[in-house]
Amino acid sequence: MAKPEFKFYLDTLNNGTFAANITTKVISADWQLGFAAPFDKMARDNTASFVVNNVNRDFSPEYASGAYYGNLTTGRAIKVTSTYASVTRTMWLGSIASIAPTSNSNGTRQTTINCSGWMERALRKESLIPIQLNKRADEIIAVILDESDILPPSVIGVWILGNSLLGSNTILGAVSDYYSADVGDSTFAFAGDWEANTSVHSAIMQTVDREAGRFFQMRDGKLQFYRRLHFPTDVTSLVTLTDKNSEMDYEFGADVANIVQVQYQPRSVGTVGDTVATLGTATAIGAASTLDIEYRFTDGAGTAIGATALITPAATTDYTVFANDDGTGANLTANVTASITRTNATAATVQYTNTGAAGYVMPTSKLRGTPLTKYELQTYTATDSTSVLAYGKLGYTSNGVQDTLTDAITLADYELSLFKDPVGRVNSVTFAGWDTTLTPTLLTYSIGTRITMHETQTGVNGDWFVLGETHRYNSGDWRVQWVLEDAGTIVYWALGAAGFSELGDTTILGPL
């Protein structure tokens, strides 16, 4: 059968039509997507590099007579497609990050176009979202995305509040246009209380870590979230490969760990209307003036907390004003009104407006709301004594912070089952794409696919999940590298999951 036909498109009009087919100009192309290594929870950015013929200076962005002058610039989208057996697939989609033409008209006269995906954009934007109560990871990520107005390159021509005009050529975008998600396995007491200047990327990473799920960008540029149990409950291999690889990154016994630590930080939501901040010292307010006081949320012991559902302070109930700082003299409370003018997860500003004589806002004045308490960071340790006796003490600390001790225990036990014994790990495998017995597999299957693989020389024989792809293409060669994660030989027990709820001799508790 004929080889697949790869095509390369530049979205010169910035409207999703990809009007410029630059395939004949492409000398070589490298692109990658997905995770960098096994057991990563947050994927690397989708990146690509295209080397194009620039003899006619069409790919010199400052050459005014170039074919793409004014439209070859940072931010324009580039798409790679493949056509094989009458099926056309998107293989990669991202945005131009930089353009580097070579100089000297007697030189190679080539241009390298470097591209990035959504992750790079997400690192540059601060995440600010309302406090989320009793929400799953997939729901929280949707809010982060919706509030960020950072769209993947695959979404073009939609209207973003505050950044574009709603007209005949734009439509109102929805998160579902570019984000797909499993229903999360954990419900978090609250989220959105991250520190100031937390990026959108970091906010999503924290959320994914709390779920112990996965987050990545797909071939078509859209974003995908996998729940914690996505891989443990996927037992269907879609393809079997026997001695098909040209290269393999294989190690035996390199990552044994028999002492696994998982951090957790319990959270709780308090009672509506509880006191979340107290003034503490008498504060002067001038006659016929306003006073702004920032309240930092604390519990009764003075420990910093978060808060939501703040209640506008009521005279006498929440604050009092007297003529003197010791609470003596005329009661001036009736002259003063209060309003909340600014809030975030850990503080709020209350503005007091005085229409009468000067006085003092009393130290007992307070702010009420719903307290959100995040307790001290703690660690759960799971140990396999048989492995310790056999191989010595070998530690491993899981990424991320769980919300509950139960989550920490199940995750630690699950990871201990993966690492307690020496096994052969295939971290990556490379295939020759022009091998037509492999071509359909390499084009069809991508991140999340479970495969079965046999390799005679190493004795490798088992199942793996595809976590990442790297493609290296030129007119004479096409190589595909898959990052792999061991699917294991254990069938896990998952509470409430059909087909995985029968706890027996051959099943163990999965990462609930």
C-alpha positions in Angstrom: 0.0 0.0 0.0 1.1 3.6 -0.7 2.8 5.7 2.0 0.6 8.1 4.0 0.6 11.7 2.6 1.5 14.4 5.1 0.4 18.0 4.5 1.3 21.2 6.3 -1.0 24.2 6.5 -0.5 27.8 7.7 -3.5 29.7 8.9 -2.5 32.9 7.2 -6.0 34.5 7.6 -6.2 33.6 11.3 -9.7 32.3 10.9 -9.3 28.5 11.1 -9.4 28.0 7.3 -5.7 27.2 7.0 -5.6 28.8 3.6 -1.9 28.3 2.8 -0.8 24.8 2.0 3.0 24.9 2.5 3.7 21.2 2.0 6.0 21.6 -1.0 8.2 23.9 1.0 8.6 21.7 4.1 12.1 20.1 4.1 11.7 18.4 7.5 9.4 18.5 10.5 9.5 17.4 14.1 6.5 17.5 16.4 5.6 16.1 19.7 2.6 16.0 22.1 1.6 14.3 25.4 3.6 13.4 28.4 7.4 13.5 28.8 7.7 10.5 31.0 5.7 7.6 32.6 3.5 8.5 35.6 3.6 12.2 34.8 0.2 13.9 35.6 0.6 17.1 33.6 1.8 16.8 30.0 4.5 18.8 28.4 3.6 21.4 25.9 2.8 20.4 22.3 5.7 21.7 20.3 6.9 21.5 16.7 9.7 22.6 14.5 9.4 22.9 10.7 12.3 23.6 8.4 11.1 25.2 5.1 12.7 26.2 1.8 13.2 30.0 1.8 14.9 30.5 -1.6 12.2 32.9 -2.6 12.2 34.6 0.8 8.5 33.8 1.3 9.3 32.7 4.9 11.3 35.8 5.8 8.6 37.7 7.8 10.1 41.1 7.2 10.4 40.7 3.4 7.6 42.9 2.1 7.3 41.0 -1.2 7.0 37.6 0.4 4.0 35.5 -0.3 3.0 35.5 3.3 4.1 38.9 4.4 2.0 40.3 7.2 0.5 36.9 7.9 3.6 34.9 8.8 3.9 36.0 12.4 3.8 34.8 16.0 0.5 33.3 17.0 -0.6 32.1 13.6 -1.7 28.4 13.7 0.0 25.6 11.8 -1.6 22.2 11.2 -0.2 18.8 10.2 -2.5 16.3 8.6 -2.0 12.8 7.2 -4.1 11.0 4.6 -4.0 7.2 4.4 -6.5 4.7 2.9 -8.8 7.7 2.1 -8.8 8.8 5.8 -7.5 12.2 6.7 -6.4 12.9 10.3 -5.1 15.9 12.1 -1.7 14.9 13.6 -0.7 18.2 15.3 -2.0 21.7 15.7 -0.3 24.6 17.4 0.8 28.2 17.1 4.0 29.8 15.8 6.3 30.8 18.6 9.3 32.1 16.6 10.6 32.3 13.0 14.3 32.0 12.2 15.4 32.5 8.6 19.0 31.8 7.8 20.9 34.8 6.5 23.2 35.0 3.4 21.6 34.6 -0.1 24.4 32.2 -0.9 23.7 30.0 2.1 21.2 27.3 2.8 18.3 29.8 2.5 16.0 27.9 4.9 13.7 29.0 7.7 13.0 27.2 10.9 9.5 27.8 12.2 9.2 26.9 15.9 5.7 26.3 17.3 4.1 25.8 20.7 0.8 24.7 22.1 -1.7 25.8 24.8 0.6 25.0 27.7 3.0 27.8 26.9 0.2 30.3 26.8 -1.2 29.0 30.1 2.1 29.7 31.9 1.8 33.4 31.1 -1.7 34.1 32.5 -2.7 34.4 36.1 -5.6 32.3 37.2 -8.4 34.2 39.1 -11.6 32.2 39.8 -14.3 32.4 42.4 -14.0 29.9 45.3 -15.4 26.5 44.2 -17.2 24.5 46.8 -17.8 20.7 46.6 -16.7 20.5 43.0 -14.8 17.7 41.1 -11.5 18.2 39.3 -13.1 18.2 35.8 -15.6 21.0 36.9 -12.8 23.1 38.5 -10.6 22.9 35.4 -13.6 24.0 33.3 -14.0 27.1 35.4 -10.2 27.8 35.3 -10.4 27.6 31.5 -13.5 29.6 31.2 -12.1 32.4 33.3 -8.7 32.5 31.7 -9.9 33.3 28.1 -6.8 31.4 26.8 -8.0 29.4 23.8 -6.1 26.5 22.2 -5.0 27.1 18.6 -7.8 24.8 17.4 -10.4 27.4 18.5 -10.4 30.4 16.2 -13.1 33.0 15.5 -14.9 32.9 18.8 -15.9 35.9 20.9 -14.0 36.4 24.2 -15.5 38.8 26.7 -13.4 42.0 27.0 -11.0 40.9 24.2 -13.1 41.0 21.0 -16.3 42.3 19.4 -19.3 40.0 18.9 -20.2 40.3 15.2 -21.1 38.4 12.1 -17.8 36.6 11.9 -17.5 35.6 15.6 -19.5 33.3 17.8 -19.8 32.9 21.5 -17.4 30.2 22.5 -17.9 27.5 25.1 -15.4 25.5 27.1 -16.8 22.3 25.7 -15.6 23.5 22.2 -12.0 22.8 23.3 -12.1 20.7 26.5 -13.1 17.1 27.1 -13.1 15.5 30.5 -13.8 12.3 32.4 -16.1 12.8 35.4 -13.6 13.2 38.3 -13.4 10.5 41.1 -12.9 13.0 43.9 -15.1 15.9 45.1 -13.0 18.7 46.7 -14.3 20.6 49.7 -13.1 23.8 48.0 -10.7 25.1 45.4 -9.5 28.3 43.9 -7.7 29.5 47.0 -4.3 29.4 45.4 -1.7 32.1 46.0 -1.6 35.4 44.1 0.1 35.2 40.6 -0.6 31.5 40.3 -0.6 30.8 36.5 -3.5 29.0 34.7 -1.0 26.2 34.1 -0.1 25.9 37.8 -3.8 26.1 38.9 -4.7 23.2 36.6 -1.7 21.3 37.6 -2.6 21.7 41.3 -6.1 20.5 40.6 -4.9 17.5 38.5 -2.4 16.5 41.3 -5.2 16.6 43.9 -7.2 14.2 41.7 -4.1 12.2 40.8 -5.5 12.4 37.2 -3.9 13.4 33.9 -4.1 16.5 31.7 -2.8 16.9 28.2 -3.4 18.4 24.8 -4.6 16.2 21.9 -3.5 16.0 18.3 -6.3 18.4 17.3 -5.2 21.0 19.8 -8.0 20.4 22.2 -7.5 19.8 26.0 -8.2 16.5 27.7 -8.6 15.5 31.4 -8.5 11.9 32.6 -9.8 10.9 36.0 -7.8 9.0 38.5 -9.3 5.6 37.6 -9.0 6.2 33.8 -6.0 3.9 33.3 -6.5 1.4 36.1 -10.0 0.5 34.8 -8.9 0.3 31.1 -8.1 -3.3 30.5 -8.7 -3.5 26.7 -5.6 -3.6 24.5 -6.4 -2.2 21.0 -3.3 -3.4 19.1 -0.6 -6.1 19.5 3.0 -5.4 18.3 5.6 -8.2 18.0 9.2 -7.2 17.3 8.1 -4.1 15.4 10.3 -1.5 17.1 13.5 -0.1 15.7 14.6 1.3 19.0 13.6 0.9 22.7 14.4 2.7 25.9 14.3 -0.3 28.3 15.6 -0.7 31.8 15.1 -3.4 34.4 14.8 -2.7 38.1 15.7 1.0 37.8 12.8 2.4 39.8 12.2 0.0 42.7 10.6 1.8 45.6 9.3 0.1 48.7 8.7 3.1 50.9 6.1 5.4 49.2 5.1 8.8 50.7 2.1 10.7 49.7 1.3 14.2 51.1 -2.2 15.3 52.0 -3.7 18.4 53.3 -7.3 18.1 54.7 -9.8 20.8 54.0 -13.1 21.7 55.5 -16.0 24.1 54.9 -17.3 25.8 58.0 -20.8 27.1 58.9 -22.4 29.9 57.0 -22.3 33.2 59.0 -19.3 32.2 61.1 -16.8 35.0 62.0 -13.9 34.8 59.6 -12.0 38.0 60.7 -11.8 40.4 63.6 -10.4 43.9 63.6 -8.4 43.6 66.8 -7.5 47.2 67.4 -9.6 50.4 67.6 -9.2 52.3 64.3 -9.9 56.0 63.9 -12.5 57.2 61.3 -12.7 60.9 60.5 -15.8 63.1 60.5 -17.7 62.9 57.2 -15.1 60.5 55.6 -14.5 56.9 54.6 -12.2 54.3 56.0 -10.9 51.2 54.2 -9.9 48.3 56.4 -8.5 45.0 55.0 -9.5 42.0 56.9 -7.3 38.9 56.7 -9.3 35.7 57.3 -8.3 33.7 60.3 -9.8 31.0 62.6 -10.3 31.4 66.3 -6.6 30.5 66.9 -5.3 33.2 64.5 -4.4 30.7 61.8 -4.9 32.0 58.2 -7.9 30.5 56.4 -9.9 31.1 53.3 -13.5 32.3 53.2 -16.5 32.7 50.9 -20.1 33.9 51.0 -19.1 37.0 52.9 -21.9 38.9 54.6 -22.1 42.7 54.4 -21.3 44.0 57.9 -24.4 45.1 59.8 -24.3 48.0 62.3 -24.1 46.9 65.9 -24.1 43.2 65.0 -20.8 43.3 63.2 -19.3 46.6 64.1 -19.6 49.5 66.6 -18.3 53.0 66.6 -17.6 55.2 69.7 -16.3 58.6 70.3 -13.2 57.3 72.2 -10.8 54.4 71.4 -11.6 52.6 74.6 -15.3 52.4 73.8 -16.4 55.2 76.0 -18.2 58.4 75.0 -21.0 58.7 72.5 -22.2 55.7 70.5 -21.7 56.9 66.9 -22.6 53.5 65.2 -25.8 54.9 63.6 -23.7 57.4 61.6 -21.6 54.7 59.9 -22.4 52.2 57.1 -20.2 49.4 55.8 -19.8 47.7 52.4 -17.4 45.1 51.1 -15.4 46.6 48.2 -12.9 43.9 47.4 -12.4 40.2 48.1 -10.2 37.3 47.3 -9.8 33.8 48.8 -7.9 35.0 51.9 -8.8 38.7 52.5 -11.5 41.3 52.0 -11.6 45.1 52.2 -14.5 46.7 54.1 -15.2 50.4 53.5 -16.8 52.3 56.4 -18.6 55.5 55.5 -19.1 58.0 58.3 -21.7 60.8 57.9 -21.2 62.2 61.4 -18.6 63.1 63.9 -15.1 61.5 64.2 -14.8 58.4 66.2 -13.3 54.9 66.4 -14.3 51.6 64.9 -14.1 49.2 67.8 -11.6 46.3 67.9 -14.5 43.8 68.2 -15.7 44.7 64.8 -15.8 41.6 62.6 -16.5 40.1 59.2 -18.7 37.0 58.8 -18.9 34.4 56.0 -18.2 30.7 55.4 -14.8 29.7 56.6 -12.6 27.5 54.4 -9.9 25.8 56.4 -6.8 24.1 55.0 -5.0 22.2 57.7 -1.3 21.5 58.0 0.5 19.4 55.4 0.8 15.8 56.4 2.4 12.7 55.0 1.2 9.1 54.7 3.8 6.4 54.2 3.2 2.9 52.7 5.9 0.3 53.2 6.4 -3.2 51.8 8.5 -5.1 54.3 9.2 -8.0 52.0 10.7 -5.7 49.4 12.7 -3.8 52.0 14.3 -7.1 53.1 15.1 -8.1 49.5 16.4 -4.8 48.1 17.0 -2.4 51.1 15.1 0.8 51.8 14.2 2.6 48.6 12.0 5.7 48.9 9.7 7.4 46.5 7.5 10.6 47.0 4.4 10.9 44.9 3.8 14.2 43.1 1.0 16.5 44.3 -1.0 16.8 47.5 -4.2 14.9 48.2 -7.2 16.3 50.1 -7.8 13.4 52.5 -6.0 10.7 54.4 -8.2 8.1 52.5 -7.0 9.4 49.2 -3.4 9.4 50.3 -3.6 5.8 51.6 -5.2 4.5 48.4 -2.8 6.4 46.1 0.3 5.3 48.1 -0.8 1.7 48.2 -1.5 1.8 44.5 1.9 3.3 43.7 3.6 0.9 46.1 2.1 -2.0 44.1 3.7 -0.6 40.9 7.2 0.0 42.3 7.9 -2.5 45.1 9.4 -5.2 42.8 12.0 -4.8 40.1 10.4 -5.0 36.7 11.3 -4.1 33.1 10.2 -0.6 32.2 9.8 0.4 28.6 10.0 4.2 28.8 9.7 4.7 25.1 9.8 2.8 21.8 10.5 4.0 18.2 9.0 2.7 15.0 9.7 3.2 11.3 6.5 4.8 10.0 7.1 3.8 6.4 6.7 0.2 7.4 3.2 -0.3 6.0 2.4 -3.0 8.5 2.7 -0.3 11.2 1.4 2.7 9.3 -2.3 2.3 10.2 -1.4 1.8 13.9 0.9 4.8 14.1 -1.7 7.1 12.4 -4.8 5.8 14.3 -3.6 5.4 17.9 -2.5 8.3 20.1 -2.4 9.2 23.8 -4.4 7.0 26.1 -4.3 3.9 23.9 -3.5 0.6 25.6 -1.2 -1.7 23.6 0.3 -5.2 23.9 3.9 -5.5 22.9 6.4 -8.4 22.6 10.1 -8.0 22.0 12.2 -11.1 21.7 15.7 -9.8 22.5 14.8 -8.2 25.9 12.0 -10.6 26.7 9.5 -7.7 27.0 6.0 -9.0 27.0 3.0 -7.1 28.4 0.7 -4.1 28.1 1.5 -0.4 28.1 -0.4 2.9 27.7 0.7 5.4 25.1 1.5 8.6 26.9 3.2 10.7 24.3 4.2 11.0 20.7 7.2 12.4 18.8 7.2 12.4 15.0 10.3 13.1 12.9 9.5 13.5 9.2 11.3 14.3 6.0 10.6 13.1 2.4 12.8 10.0 2.9 11.9 9.0 6.4 9.2 9.1 9.1 10.0 7.9 12.6 7.5 7.8 15.5 8.5 7.5 19.1 5.9 6.6 21.8 6.4 7.4 25.5 4.9 4.4 27.3 3.7 3.7 30.8 3.5 0.1 32.1 -0.1 -1.0 32.4 0.9 -3.6 34.9 -0.3 -7.2 35.3 -2.5 -6.5 38.3 -6.2 -6.1 38.0 -7.2 -3.4 40.5 -10.3 -3.3 42.6 -12.2 -0.1 42.2 -15.2 0.6 44.5 -18.4 1.0 42.5 -16.8 0.4 39.1 -18.6 -2.4 37.2 -16.2 -5.3 36.6 -13.7 -4.0 39.2 -15.7 -4.3 42.4 -15.2 -8.0 43.1 -12.3 -8.0 45.6 -10.6 -11.4 45.5 -7.3 -13.1 45.6 -6.0 -11.6 42.3 -7.2 -8.1 42.8 -6.0 -5.3 45.1 -7.3 -1.9 46.0 -6.9 0.7 43.2 -6.2 4.5 43.6 -9.7 5.6 44.7 
